[in-house]
């Protein structure tokens, strides 16, 4: 599933880190794969859970079938908090003794990983729990049990961070209309007299109409090489994924569509990490997505903007992120292009960017059938796990070429059916599950796991 024409058979990028063997010998290739897998396993993975505390006054005790974008939002936020705490500890050590550690080999507990995960456990008291995400979604017209789109997920992240203890050290900004207001962000984040904050930028983008325009492929690949990238919230119709890197024309991602029982964090720590690397062709993902950038300090923010400007100069048409300074702020205001500093929904919303999630066709709205849905979802998950093709490191270290043309046709057909059904209201939850299972079987037949 690689682009052999460019000689990138063994080149992978994972959240700004490059993995490529220094030589194409089998031993070095396998070593490079193992390093990639080791780094991938350290990422936070949040999947569907069952048997957790009820969400508000509803009967929902599982997010199976509807909470995938909420889980993707949690993954991006958790990765941001990991980098944020890493930056704080490094800065403290630099101040105290002028020495910084290599955190890549630190045991998870010593780096505050458990501390981070405690913020995401499935109970309403945790600041970033599934309950908090679902309840906050109501602010934007999303009922509990309904799907989020990537832009709503990003807005909820902003709201929850600003009401958490991290608000004192982490500025979270939603940039509407794919625009970074350079001066305003610097003033709000890095110009405090007493304390300069770290920065999480969330940028919703739309890279095509029905699918990603292939002209944007280089843009997506390039931003995964930025050291500030913390992932992309996106997916395909009815499936949200957390994109974390790429190899050739395929994006690497974490998939939340596995139902695990809710349990105490100490009982099953490994259930928050995944050792299976999945990938998907860039050209068949939905064009609506949300990009996350984390900047630990002002220098990193300047570096991010510099990289984006270089990318824009090289390809001004397909670099879809704009950087605007104070000289053009007046034009921005006249165009009703505003920065979401206060977390409120502006008059110029971008809900339309969530094209793959706007239909109510697959919303889980029947609370009394939740347990039946959960049982069927568990069956689907078990079938899915046996449907993947595995590449093990004990076998010959090579990546198999997989044709995705048929999958692309299937997804385009399903996307067309989805758009045609936007005005329909389906109350039969069993029909909902049948649609989900059929599409799952079609999609997983071509998925790849390393």
Protein Blocks (a to p, Z undefined) as FASTA:
>chain_A
ZZfknopmmgcceehiacddfbfcfklmmmmmmmmmmmmmmpccddddehiacehjbfbf
bfghjlmmmmmmmmmmmmmmmmmmmmmmmmmmmmmnopacdfklgcfklnommmmmmmmc
ccfklmkbfklmmmmmmmnopaehiacdfklmmmmmmmmmmmmmklmmoccdddehhiac
fklmmmmmmmcfklccdddddddddebjkbccfklmmmmmmmmmpmkbgbjcdddehiac
ddfbdehjbccdddfkbccddddfklmmmlmccfbdcdddfklpcfbdcdddddfbfklm
mmmmmmmmmmmmmmmmlmmbdcddfklmmmmmmnopacdfkopacfbdcklmmmmlmpck
lpcfbfklmmmmmmmmmmmmmmmmmmpccddfkbccddddddfklmmmmmmmmmmmmmmm
mmpccfblklmmmmmmmmmmmmmmmgccZZ
